[in-house]
């Protein structure tokens, strides 16, 4: 059984640019959630996707957007990058109705 | 306003002894709680969970206790092993179990288990 995978591992962007991060769900999982983890903090919920639709959103501006594909993989897009967007971005997959979210290794984004 | 608080940033324990990690929450709507362990350069790994209808859940060396009246939960690791050294996150969910909706995380406690 393949776990949650994310790409790329690391990314460096400059302020104002746009970025796309990718996530492949664990086999059989139909729900994907994205989290932002700033240094010294716990992960913060960005949004969740189920059946290709946004299924809940945290306190993040609209320049954070996402997609889920029919194979349940997902993308996180961030427009107009700001310095404070520098963080570890974590993807978690789960089966709708089950009890646990399983995390990928994350993408470390640095905005200069 | 932190809804899930882990007030100890770090904890050091001798190998073989008990590790107790604490977590407090403020939102009485939380009804499902999870503990994750995180090694550097890896994503959080699910460890153990508990529903608010229970006050204890055990899995091998790991036991989670929930005190709803005090809005407090704790993770006990017995016996502690050097491989347990990691950052431990407490997370809570309201109304949807652990897979749906928003998981609210604490800031984590770094556990160091010394040989």
Interface residues (C-beta under 8 A of the other chain):
Chain A: X4 X6 X31 X33 X35 X40 X41 X42 X43 X44 X45 X48 X50 X55 X56 X58 X90 X92 X94 X95 X96 X97 X98 X99 X100 X101 X102 X103 X104 X105 X106
Chain B: X4 X32 X34 X36 X41 X42 X43 X44 X45 X46 X49 X89 X91 X97 X98 X99 X100 X101 X102 X103 X104 X105 X106 X107 X108
